[in-house]
Amino acid sequence: MRNFFLRLGQIIAYPFRFIFNIIAFPFRAIYRRFSTFFNRIWRVISYPFRLIYKVVAFPFQKIRQFNQFLNTEPEEHPLGDVFLDLTQNADTRQMMWDQVEALRMHLLRAVVSVILMVGISFLFTQRVIEFLSLPIGGIKALTAIEVTESISVFMRVALFSGIALAIPYIAFEMWWFAAPGLRPRERKMGLAGIPLASIFFLSGAAFTFFLMLPAALPFLQSFMGIATQLRPESYFSFVLGLMFWIGISFEYPLVIYILSAIGFIQPKILIEQWRLAVVIIAIIAAAVTPTIDPVNQGLVMAPMILLYFVSIGLSQIATAARKRNMAEEQKKAEEAETG
């Protein structure tokens, strides 16, 4: 019965197919004769639509590729075997130089980002200078004694602002370089830590400006009863240097968390060595603190010690999560082998 209806359909459709072939015959002949010309015409007509499709699809393709990259397991290479291969295997040495070249490109892009951000910061550097001079009563309280001193200060503040703006991209470049050797969970954690890098740095700079400087400047200006004539060069070098290094020190918890998540640092070591850490913090605070009085040094030490103990807590969280994930992965591997 099925074959009957198929044949009946073919018989009914035959006149229509015959008429269609007659009408289409000259067009087919023309197309075969000038196929190259018509193909070019079609490419020209369809180009805007193909271009729109590529533009619309591009971000989705990149998101899909990036998601695959985040969830790809890295190849396991024990560190001892790598060092052994470096001495015996030319391919391993070439791979190492490839990694060095990749690191150079990441650093180059980071430097280019700093240059671009410095150029952008020129638009508001004057306002930043006026803001940073508020603790001493405004920019009018400064006196330049050299012709190029004001330009030097402007460039220094612009550089500091550019670095602060470029920190997220610099952190991204460092993550991008390390990501191929990390597990999917570690990659995602490192990626999530990129915005935190800016937050921690800006928190350190804000702590310096709003808490340290109001306490340090009166002491410096009235020490021994000698009147201080503030110069733009010395003042902004002092302020920016202090803000930069304390901002960098505020990155410590983030670094410890990431290293603990990877497995390079254990919280037990941080707990056992807390006394040594306090001594090192005191030395760093003495080097960074603009004054020699214990009050200002304590203002630097207090947040750094607090950040150290916060880092211990973060390290424990990261280590526990890492052990839990490793146990889950091992369980899945055992289930796959038994299944």
C-alpha positions as CSV (number, residue, x, y, z in Angstrom):
1,M,0.0,0.0,0.0
2,R,2.9,2.4,0.8
3,N,4.5,1.8,-2.6
4,F,1.2,2.4,-4.3
5,F,0.8,5.9,-2.8
6,L,4.5,6.7,-3.5
7,R,4.0,5.8,-7.2
8,L,0.7,7.7,-7.3
9,G,2.5,10.8,-5.9
10,Q,5.2,10.5,-8.5
11,I,2.6,10.3,-11.3
12,I,0.7,13.3,-10.1
13,A,3.9,15.4,-9.6
14,Y,5.4,14.4,-13.0
15,P,3.7,17.2,-15.0
16,F,4.8,19.8,-12.5
17,R,8.4,18.6,-12.4
18,F,8.4,18.5,-16.2
19,I,7.2,22.1,-16.5
20,F,9.7,23.2,-13.9
21,N,12.6,21.5,-15.7
22,I,11.6,23.2,-19.0
23,I,11.5,26.7,-17.3
24,A,14.7,26.1,-15.4
25,F,16.7,24.7,-18.3
26,P,17.9,28.0,-19.8
27,F,18.8,29.4,-16.4
28,R,20.8,26.2,-15.6
29,A,22.6,26.5,-18.9
30,I,23.4,30.1,-18.3
31,Y,24.6,29.3,-14.8
32,R,26.9,26.5,-16.0
33,R,28.3,28.7,-18.7
34,F,28.9,31.7,-16.4
35,S,29.2,30.0,-13.0
36,T,32.2,32.0,-11.9
37,F,30.5,35.3,-12.7
38,F,27.3,34.3,-10.8
39,N,29.3,33.0,-7.9
40,R,31.1,36.3,-7.6
41,I,27.8,38.2,-7.9
42,W,26.4,36.0,-5.1
43,R,29.4,36.6,-2.8
44,V,29.1,40.4,-3.4
45,I,25.3,40.3,-2.6
46,S,25.7,38.0,0.4
47,Y,28.8,39.7,1.9
48,P,26.9,42.2,4.1
49,F,24.8,39.4,5.6
50,R,27.8,37.1,6.1
51,L,29.7,40.0,7.7
52,I,26.8,40.7,10.1
53,Y,26.6,37.0,11.0
54,K,30.3,36.9,11.8
55,V,30.1,40.0,13.9
56,V,27.1,38.7,15.8
57,A,28.6,35.2,16.2
58,F,32.1,36.4,17.2
59,P,31.5,37.1,20.9
60,F,29.5,33.8,21.3
61,Q,32.3,31.8,19.7
62,K,34.9,33.5,21.9
63,I,32.8,32.8,25.0
64,R,32.4,29.2,24.0
65,Q,36.2,28.9,23.4
66,F,37.0,30.6,26.7
67,N,34.6,28.3,28.6
68,Q,36.3,25.3,27.0
69,F,39.7,26.7,28.0
70,L,38.5,27.1,31.6
71,N,37.3,23.5,31.9
72,T,40.1,21.8,30.1
73,E,42.3,19.6,32.3
74,P,46.1,20.3,32.0
75,E,48.6,17.7,31.2
76,E,50.4,16.3,34.2
77,H,54.1,16.9,34.2
78,P,55.9,16.0,37.6
79,L,58.4,18.7,38.5
80,G,61.3,16.2,38.9
81,D,60.6,14.7,35.4
82,V,60.6,18.2,33.9
83,F,64.0,19.1,35.3
84,L,65.4,15.7,34.1
85,D,64.0,16.3,30.6
86,L,65.6,19.7,30.5
87,T,69.0,18.1,30.7
88,Q,68.3,15.3,28.2
89,N,65.5,16.3,25.9
90,A,65.9,19.0,23.3
91,D,62.1,19.3,22.8
92,T,61.6,20.0,26.5
93,R,64.2,22.8,26.3
94,Q,62.5,24.2,23.3
95,M,59.2,24.1,25.2
96,M,60.8,26.0,28.1
97,W,62.1,28.7,25.7
98,D,58.6,28.9,24.2
99,Q,57.3,29.6,27.7
100,V,59.9,32.3,28.2
101,E,58.8,33.8,24.9
102,A,55.2,33.6,25.9
103,L,56.0,35.3,29.2
104,R,57.8,38.1,27.4
105,M,54.7,38.7,25.2
106,H,52.5,38.8,28.3
107,L,54.8,41.3,30.0
108,L,55.0,43.4,26.8
109,R,51.2,43.6,26.6
110,A,51.1,44.5,30.3
111,V,53.6,47.3,29.7
112,V,51.6,48.5,26.7
113,S,48.5,48.6,28.9
114,V,50.3,50.7,31.4
115,I,51.4,53.1,28.7
116,L,47.8,53.4,27.4
117,M,46.4,54.0,30.9
118,V,49.0,56.6,31.6
119,G,47.9,58.4,28.4
120,I,44.3,58.2,29.6
121,S,45.2,59.4,33.1
122,F,46.6,62.7,31.5
123,L,42.9,63.7,31.2
124,F,42.4,63.9,35.0
125,T,46.0,64.0,36.4
126,Q,45.5,67.7,37.5
127,R,42.5,66.8,39.5
128,V,44.4,63.9,41.1
129,I,47.2,66.3,42.1
130,E,44.8,68.7,43.7
131,F,43.2,65.8,45.6
132,L,46.5,64.4,46.8
133,S,47.5,67.8,48.1
134,L,44.5,68.2,50.3
135,P,46.2,66.9,53.5
136,I,48.6,69.9,53.4
137,G,46.0,72.5,52.5
138,G,45.9,72.3,48.7
139,I,48.3,72.7,45.9
140,K,48.9,76.4,46.8
141,A,50.9,75.2,49.8
142,L,53.6,73.7,47.6
143,T,56.5,75.8,46.2
144,A,58.6,74.6,43.2
145,I,62.2,75.7,43.1
146,E,63.1,74.1,39.8
147,V,61.9,74.9,36.3
148,T,60.9,71.3,35.4
149,E,59.7,70.3,38.9
150,S,56.0,70.7,38.1
151,I,56.3,68.7,34.9
152,S,58.1,65.9,36.8
153,V,55.4,65.8,39.4
154,F,52.7,65.7,36.7
155,M,54.3,62.8,35.0
156,R,54.9,60.9,38.3
157,V,51.2,61.2,39.3
158,A,50.1,60.2,35.8
159,L,52.3,57.1,36.0
160,F,50.9,56.2,39.4
161,S,47.3,56.7,38.1
162,G,48.1,54.6,35.0
163,I,49.5,51.7,37.0
164,A,46.4,51.8,39.3
165,L,44.1,51.7,36.3
166,A,46.1,48.9,34.5
167,I,46.3,46.6,37.5
168,P,43.3,44.5,36.5
169,Y,44.8,43.9,33.0
170,I,48.2,43.2,34.4
171,A,46.7,40.6,36.8
172,F,44.8,39.2,33.8
173,E,48.0,38.8,31.8
174,M,49.7,37.0,34.7
175,W,46.7,34.7,35.1
176,W,46.6,34.1,31.3
177,F,50.3,33.0,31.4
178,A,49.8,30.6,34.4
179,A,46.3,29.3,33.4
180,P,47.4,26.5,31.0
181,G,49.1,24.7,33.9
182,L,46.2,25.1,36.3
183,R,43.3,22.9,36.9
184,P,39.8,24.2,35.9
185,R,38.9,25.1,39.5
186,E,42.2,26.9,40.0
187,R,41.7,28.8,36.7
188,K,38.3,30.0,37.8
189,M,39.5,31.0,41.2
190,G,42.4,33.0,39.7
191,L,40.1,34.7,37.2
192,A,37.8,35.7,40.0
193,G,40.8,37.1,41.9
194,I,41.6,39.6,39.2
195,P,39.1,42.3,40.2
196,L,40.1,41.7,43.8
197,A,43.6,42.7,42.9
198,S,42.4,46.2,42.2
199,I,40.2,46.3,45.2
200,F,43.1,45.3,47.6
201,F,45.5,47.8,46.0
202,L,43.1,50.7,46.1
203,S,42.3,49.7,49.7
204,G,45.9,50.0,50.6
205,A,46.3,53.3,48.9
206,A,43.1,54.6,50.6
207,F,44.4,53.5,54.0
208,T,47.6,55.4,53.4
209,F,45.9,58.5,52.3
210,F,43.1,58.8,54.8
211,L,44.8,57.3,57.9
212,M,48.5,57.4,57.6
213,L,49.1,60.7,56.0
214,P,47.0,62.8,58.5
215,A,49.0,61.2,61.3
216,A,52.5,61.4,59.7
217,L,52.4,64.8,58.1
218,P,51.9,67.0,61.2
219,F,54.8,65.1,62.9
220,L,57.1,65.6,59.9
221,Q,56.3,69.3,59.5
222,S,56.8,70.1,63.2
223,F,59.8,67.9,64.0
224,M,62.4,69.8,66.0
225,G,60.4,73.0,65.6
226,I,61.8,73.6,62.1
227,A,59.4,75.1,59.6
228,T,59.1,72.9,56.5
229,Q,58.9,74.4,53.0
230,L,57.0,71.8,51.0
231,R,58.2,71.1,47.5
232,P,56.0,69.3,44.9
233,E,58.8,66.9,44.0
234,S,59.5,65.7,47.5
235,Y,55.9,65.7,48.7
236,F,54.5,63.7,45.8
237,S,57.4,61.3,45.8
238,F,56.8,60.7,49.4
239,V,53.0,60.3,49.1
240,L,53.0,58.2,45.9
241,G,55.8,55.9,47.1
242,L,54.0,55.3,50.4
243,M,50.6,54.7,48.7
244,F,52.2,52.4,46.1
245,W,54.1,50.1,48.5
246,I,51.3,49.8,51.0
247,G,48.9,49.1,48.2
248,I,51.1,46.3,47.0
249,S,51.4,44.9,50.6
250,F,47.6,44.7,50.7
251,E,47.7,42.2,47.8
252,Y,49.3,39.7,50.3
253,P,46.0,37.9,51.3
254,L,45.0,37.4,47.6
255,V,48.4,36.0,46.7
256,I,48.4,33.6,49.7
257,Y,44.9,32.4,48.8
258,I,45.8,31.7,45.2
259,L,49.0,29.9,46.1
260,S,47.2,27.9,48.8
261,A,44.5,26.9,46.3
262,I,47.2,25.7,43.9
263,G,49.0,23.8,46.6
264,F,52.2,25.8,46.9
265,I,51.6,27.0,50.5
266,Q,50.1,25.2,53.5
267,P,48.3,27.1,56.3
268,K,50.2,25.0,58.9
269,I,53.5,26.7,57.8
270,L,51.9,30.2,58.1
271,I,50.6,29.4,61.6
272,E,53.9,28.0,62.8
273,Q,55.9,30.9,61.4
274,W,53.7,33.8,62.6
275,R,56.4,35.2,64.9
276,L,58.9,35.4,62.1
277,A,56.3,37.0,59.9
278,V,55.7,39.7,62.5
279,V,59.4,40.4,62.7
280,I,59.6,40.7,58.9
281,I,56.5,42.9,58.8
282,A,58.1,45.2,61.4
283,I,61.2,45.5,59.2
284,I,59.1,46.2,56.2
285,A,57.1,48.8,58.1
286,A,60.2,50.5,59.4
287,A,61.5,50.7,55.8
288,V,58.2,52.0,54.4
289,T,57.1,54.3,57.2
290,P,58.1,57.9,56.5
291,T,58.8,58.6,60.2
292,I,60.8,56.9,62.9
293,D,58.2,57.3,65.7
294,P,56.4,54.1,66.8
295,V,52.9,55.6,66.3
296,N,53.3,55.8,62.5
297,Q,55.2,52.5,62.3
298,G,52.4,50.9,64.3
299,L,49.8,52.3,61.8
300,V,51.7,50.4,59.1
301,M,52.3,47.3,61.1
302,A,48.7,46.9,62.4
303,P,46.9,46.3,59.0
304,M,49.8,44.2,57.7
305,I,49.7,41.9,60.7
306,L,45.9,41.8,60.4
307,L,46.2,40.9,56.7
308,Y,48.7,38.1,57.6
309,F,46.2,36.4,60.0
310,V,43.4,37.0,57.4
311,S,45.7,35.3,54.9
312,I,46.0,32.3,57.3
313,G,42.2,31.9,57.3
314,L,42.0,32.3,53.6
315,S,44.8,29.7,53.2
316,Q,42.8,27.2,55.3
317,I,39.7,27.8,53.2
318,A,41.6,27.4,50.0
319,T,43.4,24.3,51.2
320,A,40.3,22.6,52.5
321,A,38.5,23.3,49.2
322,R,41.4,21.9,47.3
323,K,41.5,18.7,49.3
324,R,37.7,18.3,48.9
325,N,37.9,18.7,45.2
326,M,40.8,16.3,44.9
327,A,38.9,13.7,46.9
328,E,35.9,14.1,44.6
329,E,38.0,13.8,41.5
330,Q,39.7,10.7,42.9
331,K,36.3,9.2,43.8
332,K,35.0,9.9,40.2
333,A,38.1,8.3,38.8
334,E,37.7,5.2,40.9
335,E,34.0,5.0,39.9
336,A,35.0,5.3,36.3
337,E,37.5,2.5,36.6
338,T,35.1,0.2,38.4
339,G,32.2,1.0,36.1
